[in-house]
Amino acid sequence: NTITGSEKVIITKAAGKIELEQTNGTVEYGKVSNIEIEENISNGQIDVAVTDNTIVEASIIDGKLSITGKQTGATSITLTVAETNNYTSATVQYSVIVTKADNTLTLSANSGSYTYPDGGTFEVLENTSNGKLTCDSDNKQVADCSIEGTIVTVVLGTTEGEATLTITSEATENYN
């Protein structure tokens, strides 16, 4: 006599897993931050969803979460690994704060000499924040200044000597 039997075997998918080197951080406005994906056990496709895409742009580049700061503020990014033949889907969340960037102010001249009564002009060549420009003198009896657009006009006073003209760009939403 031959006896046969059978057993029903059920194989379930293993739990998917995705881990980042960190789950929160900052990125400066206009800059890129890359976060290492430490584990994607299934090697499944990763979907990236940003809660507020006006604040950051995020994608997977070369196996890393790449985040570009678009506007100051805070948001979260959710990475979801798709289900595969052997693993369930998995998610991880990354919280990010976009901080203000430093403004750059470049002038066409950093010093100059003038002979009374002729003043002169110089230009603001770079103002990355596009903040409102103002000008001030530490010695208005020697020289003062005014700004129209990006042109700084040096107005000589009535006294010989030295004056330091300070050009200031106001902070803006994304720049210090």
C-alpha positions in Angstrom: 0.0 0.0 0.0 1.1 3.5 -0.9 0.1 6.3 1.3 0.3 9.9 0.0 -0.4 13.1 1.7 -0.2 16.7 1.0 0.2 19.9 3.0 -0.9 23.3 2.0 2.0 25.8 2.3 1.3 29.5 2.6 4.1 31.9 2.0 3.6 35.4 3.1 5.5 38.5 2.0 8.2 39.8 4.4 7.7 43.3 5.8 9.3 45.9 3.6 11.7 48.3 5.2 13.1 51.7 4.3 15.5 53.7 6.5 17.1 57.1 6.1 20.4 58.2 7.8 18.2 60.8 9.7 14.5 61.6 9.8 14.7 65.4 10.1 17.0 68.2 9.1 17.5 71.6 7.5 18.4 72.9 4.0 19.3 76.4 3.1 17.1 78.3 0.6 18.4 77.7 -2.9 20.7 74.8 -1.8 20.6 71.0 -2.1 20.8 68.5 0.7 21.3 64.8 0.1 20.1 62.3 2.7 21.5 58.7 2.5 18.9 55.9 2.1 20.5 53.4 4.5 18.2 50.5 3.8 15.6 49.6 1.1 15.4 45.8 1.9 13.2 45.0 -1.1 15.1 47.3 -3.6 11.6 48.3 -4.7 10.8 51.5 -6.5 10.7 54.5 -4.2 7.9 57.1 -4.6 8.5 60.6 -3.1 5.7 62.8 -1.9 6.2 66.3 -0.5 3.5 67.7 1.7 4.2 71.3 0.5 6.1 71.4 -2.7 6.3 75.2 -2.6 8.9 74.8 0.2 11.0 72.0 -1.2 11.6 69.9 -4.3 12.5 66.3 -3.5 13.6 63.3 -5.6 15.8 60.2 -5.5 19.1 60.7 -7.1 21.9 58.1 -7.1 20.2 56.3 -4.2 19.9 59.4 -2.0 16.9 61.6 -1.1 17.8 64.9 -2.8 16.1 68.0 -1.3 16.2 71.5 -2.8 15.1 74.5 -0.7 12.6 76.6 -2.7 11.2 78.8 0.0 11.7 79.2 3.8 9.4 77.2 5.9 8.8 73.6 7.1 7.3 70.6 5.4 7.6 66.8 5.4 8.6 64.3 2.7 7.2 60.8 2.6 9.1 58.0 0.9 7.1 54.9 0.0 8.7 51.7 -1.3 6.4 49.8 -3.6 5.3 46.3 -2.8 7.4 43.6 -4.6 6.9 39.9 -5.1 8.5 39.2 -1.7 8.0 42.3 0.4 5.2 44.5 1.5 5.4 48.2 0.9 7.0 50.5 3.5 7.2 54.2 4.2 9.4 56.6 6.1 8.9 60.3 6.7 11.5 63.1 6.7 10.8 66.5 8.3 12.7 69.4 6.8 13.0 73.1 7.6 14.2 75.5 4.9 16.3 78.3 6.4 17.2 81.7 5.0 20.3 82.0 2.8 22.9 84.7 3.3 22.6 87.7 1.0 25.5 88.7 -1.2 26.0 92.4 -1.8 28.7 93.3 -4.3 29.7 96.9 -5.2 31.5 98.2 -8.3 33.9 100.1 -6.0 34.9 99.7 -2.3 36.7 103.0 -2.0 37.2 106.2 -4.0 38.6 109.7 -3.8 36.7 112.8 -4.9 37.6 116.4 -5.4 35.2 119.1 -4.2 32.7 119.9 -5.7 32.4 116.8 -7.9 30.9 113.8 -6.4 30.4 110.5 -8.3 28.6 107.3 -8.6 29.2 103.6 -8.2 26.9 100.6 -8.7 25.5 97.7 -6.7 26.5 94.8 -9.0 24.9 92.0 -7.0 22.1 91.9 -4.4 21.0 88.3 -4.3 18.0 88.9 -2.1 16.7 91.8 -4.2 16.0 93.5 -0.8 15.5 97.2 -0.6 18.8 99.1 -0.8 19.6 101.9 1.6 22.7 104.1 2.0 24.1 105.9 5.1 27.2 107.9 5.8 29.1 108.0 9.1 30.2 111.6 8.3 27.6 113.6 6.4 29.7 116.8 6.5 32.3 115.0 4.3 30.0 112.9 2.1 26.5 111.6 1.9 24.8 109.2 -0.5 21.6 108.3 -2.2 20.4 105.3 -4.1 18.2 105.0 -7.2 17.8 101.5 -8.5 21.3 100.1 -8.2 23.2 103.4 -8.7 24.7 105.0 -5.6 25.3 108.7 -5.9 28.1 110.2 -3.7 27.2 113.8 -2.7 30.1 115.7 -1.2 29.6 117.7 1.9 31.3 121.0 2.9 34.3 119.5 4.9 37.4 117.8 3.7 38.0 114.4 5.3 36.9 110.8 5.2 33.5 109.2 5.3 32.4 105.6 5.2 29.3 105.0 3.1 27.4 101.9 4.2 25.1 100.2 1.7 22.5 97.8 3.2 20.1 95.4 1.6 17.0 94.6 3.7 16.4 91.0 4.6 13.7 89.2 2.6 11.5 86.1 3.0 14.3 83.8 1.9 17.5 85.8 2.6 19.1 87.2 5.8 
